[in-house]
């Protein structure tokens, strides 16, 4: 996954990361060869339950 953010980038500017997830789009983060997604609950709820 080439678009995943590095964990060090996320830690440096955590507030901006959270704002992007809440107001813009989900974000993928790469840490120690693992990738995880950060999702905003409201987006997921609306996507699955209308």
CORNOR-V169796 format. One record per residue. N is the residue number from 1. RES is the residue in one small letter. PSI is psi as a letter, one per 20 degrees, with the letter a starting at -180 (NA if undefined). Layout:
BEGIN
n-><N | N>
res-><RES | RES>
psi-><PSI | PSI>
END
This chain:
BEGIN
n-><1 | 2 | 3 | 4 | 5 | 6 | 7 | 8 | 9 | 10 | 11 | 12 | 13 | 14 | 15 | 16 | 17 | 18 | 19 | 20 | 21 | 22 | 23 | 24 | 25 | 26 | 27 | 28 | 29 | 30 | 31 | 32 | 33 | 34 | 35 | 36 | 37 | 38 | 39 | 40 | 41 | 42 | 43 | 44 | 45 | 46 | 47 | 48 | 49 | 50>
res-><x | x | x | x | x | x | x | x | x | x | x | x | x | x | x | x | x | x | x | x | x | x | x | x | x | x | x | x | x | x | x | x | x | x | x | x | x | x | x | x | x | x | x | x | x | x | x | x | x | x>
psi-><o | h | i | p | q | q | h | h | g | g | h | h | m | h | g | h | g | g | h | g | g | g | i | f | r | q | q | q | p | p | p | l | j | q | p | q | q | p | q | p | g | g | g | g | g | h | h | h | j | NA>
END
